[in-house]
Amino acid sequence: MLPIAMITGTLTYQWMEKLSFLTPYLIFAMLLVTFSSLSWKEIRFHPAHIWLLLIQLIGCVVVYLLIRPFNEVLGQGALLCLLAPTATAAAVITGMLGGNVGFLTAYVLFCNIAIAFAAPVYFSLIGVHDELNFLQSVWYICQRVFPILIFPLFVAFALRKWVPKVQQVLARLPQLTFYLWAIALTIVTGVTVHFVLNNDNSDFLTEIGLAVIALFFCCMQFIIGRRIGRRYGDPVSSGQGLGQKNTILAIWMAQTFLHPLVSIAPAAYILYQNIINSYQLWKKNRSK
């Protein structure tokens, strides 16, 4: 599905660009299905969650400040590779690898809430909207980020409490997230290709640099996450929690709040994290 979605988006980029308005709704729907299937009894805060959140929330700022003096776009790409929340599908891969699904599911929830508050502040400090002052910029970004990351949680909770039959139907359809992801991936790939091909000031070195940065931070986050997890006896869950990203959301953030070229970084990250996941699953099956 990964190559089919990306190839389709590339070949039909002129039409996909016109469908870009659907991306936030697809992200909302994916998170709603994920949160509807949550078992609230499994939501427990773990010490490893703190380390993973610190790496995402503080590490992204550190790498941005280190790279920014050399290239602003590369700095934004690095920031986004770390800041992007954990993928909703990470729990599935974690279970297949023998990790703690409850740990990962809880982290998906905590991570999305934390980034919903942090992202507007970070993007405002970067100065994406120069026509707005800091508070206006934070409020503008909050209005667009909060409905996507936080409202699905409230809707899922409301359905569970007042319309349990609808919640139970959504909980039985986890595969729906996969198809929504494929549609969203097709659209965001098309939007990225449309921008690159129609950008009169294309900087191929910067584009290559974004792909390289995505590769570096993808590998590093899987490695660091697993090392943190080893301290608590569960390297798989922490590795997936830090390394496997909601790249669809990251691409949308780049195209909406950052320099559009930055979307190349999370687009490349999609390929890298799926190669790593495929290798891990192959290795796991081989060991069996």
C-alpha positions as CSV (number, residue, x, y, z in Angstrom):
1,M,0.0,0.0,0.0
2,L,2.9,2.4,0.7
3,P,4.3,2.4,-2.8
4,I,0.9,2.3,-4.4
5,A,-0.3,5.4,-2.4
6,M,2.9,7.4,-3.1
7,I,3.1,6.5,-6.8
8,T,-0.6,7.4,-7.2
9,G,-0.1,10.7,-5.5
10,T,2.9,11.4,-7.7
11,L,1.2,10.6,-10.9
12,T,-2.0,12.5,-10.1
13,Y,-0.4,15.4,-8.2
14,Q,-2.4,18.0,-10.2
15,W,-5.7,16.5,-8.9
16,M,-4.4,15.6,-5.4
17,E,-3.4,19.2,-4.8
18,K,-7.0,20.2,-5.2
19,L,-8.0,17.6,-2.5
20,S,-5.5,18.9,0.1
21,F,-8.4,20.4,2.1
22,L,-9.4,16.8,3.0
23,T,-6.2,16.1,4.9
24,P,-7.1,17.5,8.3
25,Y,-10.4,15.7,8.2
26,L,-8.7,12.4,7.4
27,I,-6.3,12.9,10.3
28,F,-9.2,13.6,12.6
29,A,-11.0,10.5,11.5
30,M,-7.9,8.3,12.0
31,L,-7.4,9.6,15.5
32,L,-11.1,9.2,16.3
33,V,-11.0,5.5,15.3
34,T,-7.8,5.0,17.3
35,F,-9.1,6.7,20.4
36,S,-12.5,4.9,20.1
37,S,-10.7,1.6,20.4
38,L,-8.7,2.7,23.5
39,S,-9.1,0.6,26.6
40,W,-9.0,3.3,29.4
41,K,-8.0,0.6,31.9
42,E,-4.7,0.2,30.0
43,I,-3.9,3.9,30.1
44,R,-1.1,4.1,32.7
45,F,1.7,6.7,32.9
46,H,5.1,5.1,32.8
47,P,8.5,6.6,33.6
48,A,9.8,5.9,30.1
49,H,7.0,8.2,28.8
50,I,8.7,11.1,30.4
51,W,12.0,10.5,28.6
52,L,10.4,10.0,25.3
53,L,8.4,13.2,25.7
54,L,11.5,15.2,26.7
55,I,13.3,14.0,23.6
56,Q,10.5,15.1,21.4
57,L,9.6,18.4,23.0
58,I,13.1,19.6,24.0
59,G,15.2,17.6,21.5
60,C,13.4,19.1,18.5
61,V,14.2,22.6,19.8
62,V,17.9,21.8,20.3
63,V,18.4,20.3,16.9
64,Y,16.6,23.3,15.3
65,L,18.8,25.8,17.0
66,L,21.9,23.8,16.0
67,I,21.0,23.5,12.3
68,R,19.2,26.9,11.9
69,P,22.4,29.0,11.5
70,F,23.4,26.9,8.5
71,N,20.0,26.5,6.9
72,E,16.6,27.5,8.2
73,V,14.6,25.0,6.1
74,L,16.8,22.1,7.2
75,G,16.4,23.3,10.8
76,Q,12.6,23.2,10.4
77,G,12.8,19.7,8.9
78,A,14.9,18.4,11.8
79,L,12.5,20.0,14.3
80,L,9.5,18.3,12.6
81,C,11.1,14.9,12.4
82,L,11.4,14.9,16.2
83,L,8.2,16.8,17.1
84,A,5.8,14.8,15.1
85,P,3.6,12.6,17.3
86,T,3.7,8.8,17.4
87,A,1.8,7.1,14.6
88,T,-1.6,5.6,15.5
89,A,-0.5,2.4,13.7
90,A,2.5,2.1,16.1
91,A,0.5,0.0,18.5
92,V,-0.2,-2.6,15.9
93,I,3.5,-2.9,14.9
94,T,4.5,-3.0,18.6
95,G,2.1,-5.9,19.2
96,M,3.5,-7.8,16.2
97,L,7.0,-7.3,17.6
98,G,6.1,-8.5,21.0
99,G,6.1,-5.2,22.8
100,N,3.7,-3.7,25.3
101,V,0.6,-2.4,23.4
102,G,-0.8,-0.8,26.5
103,F,2.4,1.2,27.0
104,L,2.4,2.4,23.4
105,T,-1.3,3.2,23.3
106,A,-1.0,5.4,26.4
107,Y,2.0,7.2,24.8
108,V,0.1,7.9,21.6
109,L,-2.5,9.6,23.8
110,F,0.0,11.6,26.0
111,C,2.1,12.5,23.0
112,N,-0.8,13.9,20.9
113,I,-2.0,16.0,23.9
114,A,1.5,17.4,24.6
115,I,2.2,18.3,21.0
116,A,-1.2,19.9,20.6
117,F,0.0,22.4,23.2
118,A,3.7,22.6,22.1
119,A,3.4,22.9,18.3
120,P,1.5,26.2,18.2
121,V,4.2,27.8,20.5
122,Y,7.1,26.4,18.5
123,F,5.7,27.3,15.1
124,S,4.9,30.8,16.3
125,L,8.5,31.3,17.7
126,I,9.9,30.2,14.3
127,G,8.0,33.2,12.8
128,V,6.0,31.5,10.1
129,H,3.3,34.1,10.2
130,D,5.3,37.4,10.2
131,E,2.2,39.5,9.8
132,L,0.9,38.3,13.3
133,N,2.4,39.0,16.7
134,F,3.4,36.0,18.9
135,L,0.1,35.6,20.8
136,Q,-1.9,36.1,17.6
137,S,0.2,33.5,15.9
138,V,-0.2,31.0,18.7
139,W,-3.9,31.5,18.7
140,Y,-4.1,31.1,14.9
141,I,-2.2,27.8,15.0
142,C,-4.1,26.5,18.0
143,Q,-7.3,27.0,16.1
144,R,-6.1,24.7,13.4
145,V,-4.1,22.1,15.5
146,F,-6.4,21.6,18.5
147,P,-9.4,20.4,16.5
148,I,-7.3,17.8,14.8
149,L,-5.4,16.4,17.8
150,I,-7.6,17.1,20.8
151,F,-11.2,17.0,19.6
152,P,-11.1,13.3,18.4
153,L,-10.3,12.4,22.1
154,F,-13.3,14.3,23.3
155,V,-15.6,12.9,20.6
156,A,-14.4,9.4,21.4
157,F,-15.1,9.9,25.1
158,A,-18.5,11.4,24.4
159,L,-19.4,8.5,22.1
160,R,-18.3,6.0,24.7
161,K,-20.5,7.7,27.4
162,W,-23.6,8.7,25.4
163,V,-23.6,6.7,22.2
164,P,-21.8,3.5,23.1
165,K,-23.1,1.6,20.1
166,V,-21.4,4.0,17.7
167,Q,-18.2,3.8,19.7
168,Q,-18.3,0.0,19.6
169,V,-18.7,0.0,15.9
170,L,-15.6,2.2,15.5
171,A,-13.7,0.1,17.9
172,R,-14.4,-3.0,15.7
173,L,-13.0,-1.2,12.7
174,P,-9.3,-0.6,13.4
175,Q,-8.5,-1.5,9.8
176,L,-10.4,1.6,8.7
177,T,-7.5,3.7,10.0
178,F,-5.2,1.9,7.4
179,Y,-7.4,2.9,4.5
180,L,-7.8,6.5,5.7
181,W,-4.0,6.6,6.0
182,A,-3.6,5.4,2.5
183,I,-5.9,8.0,1.1
184,A,-4.2,10.8,3.2
185,L,-0.8,9.6,2.1
186,T,-1.9,9.8,-1.6
187,I,-3.1,13.3,-1.1
188,V,-0.1,14.7,0.8
189,T,2.4,13.0,-1.6
190,G,0.6,14.7,-4.5
191,V,0.7,18.1,-2.7
192,T,4.4,17.7,-2.0
193,V,5.2,16.8,-5.6
194,H,3.0,19.7,-6.9
195,F,5.0,22.1,-4.7
196,V,8.4,20.8,-5.7
197,L,7.6,20.8,-9.5
198,N,6.0,24.3,-9.4
199,N,8.6,25.9,-7.2
200,D,10.6,28.3,-9.3
201,N,13.3,28.6,-6.6
202,S,14.0,24.9,-6.3
203,D,17.1,24.1,-4.1
204,F,18.0,20.6,-4.9
205,L,20.8,20.5,-2.3
206,T,18.3,21.5,0.4
207,E,15.8,18.9,-0.8
208,I,18.6,16.2,-0.6
209,G,19.6,17.6,2.8
210,L,16.0,17.2,4.1
211,A,16.0,13.6,2.9
212,V,19.3,12.9,4.6
213,I,18.2,14.6,7.9
214,A,15.0,12.5,7.9
215,L,17.1,9.3,7.5
216,F,19.5,10.3,10.3
217,F,16.8,11.3,12.8
218,C,14.6,8.3,11.9
219,C,17.4,5.9,12.7
220,M,18.5,7.8,15.8
221,Q,15.0,7.9,17.3
222,F,14.5,4.2,16.9
223,I,18.0,3.5,18.4
224,I,17.5,6.0,21.3
225,G,14.0,4.8,22.0
226,R,15.1,1.2,22.2
227,R,18.0,2.1,24.6
228,I,15.6,3.9,26.9
229,G,13.2,1.0,26.8
230,R,16.0,-1.5,27.7
231,R,16.3,0.3,31.1
232,Y,12.7,-0.6,31.8
233,G,12.8,-4.0,30.2
234,D,10.8,-3.2,27.0
235,P,12.9,-1.8,24.2
236,V,10.3,-2.5,21.5
237,S,7.6,-0.3,22.8
238,S,9.9,2.7,23.5
239,G,11.6,2.3,20.1
240,Q,8.3,2.4,18.3
241,G,6.9,5.2,20.4
242,L,9.8,7.5,19.6
243,G,10.7,6.3,16.1
244,Q,7.4,5.6,14.3
245,K,5.8,8.9,13.5
246,N,2.4,10.2,12.3
247,T,4.0,11.4,9.1
248,I,0.7,12.4,7.5
249,L,0.2,14.9,10.3
250,A,3.8,16.0,10.0
251,I,3.5,16.7,6.3
252,W,0.3,18.6,6.9
253,M,2.0,20.7,9.5
254,A,4.9,21.5,7.2
255,Q,2.6,22.5,4.3
256,T,0.4,24.6,6.6
257,F,2.7,26.2,9.1
258,L,6.3,25.9,7.9
259,H,8.2,26.3,4.7
260,P,6.4,24.0,2.2
261,L,9.7,22.5,1.2
262,V,10.0,21.1,4.7
263,S,7.3,18.5,3.8
264,I,10.0,16.5,2.0
265,A,11.5,15.5,5.4
266,P,8.4,13.7,6.8
267,A,7.7,12.4,3.3
268,A,11.1,10.7,3.2
269,Y,10.6,9.7,6.9
270,I,7.6,7.6,5.7
271,L,9.9,5.4,3.6
272,Y,12.6,5.1,6.2
273,Q,10.4,4.1,9.1
274,N,8.6,1.5,6.9
275,I,11.9,0.0,5.9
276,I,12.9,-0.2,9.5
277,N,9.6,-1.7,10.5
278,S,9.7,-4.2,7.7
279,Y,13.2,-5.3,8.8
280,Q,12.1,-5.6,12.4
281,L,9.2,-7.8,11.5
282,W,11.3,-9.9,9.2
283,K,13.9,-10.4,11.9
284,K,11.1,-11.2,14.5
285,N,9.6,-13.8,12.2
286,R,13.0,-15.3,11.4
287,S,13.8,-15.7,15.1
288,K,10.5,-17.6,15.5
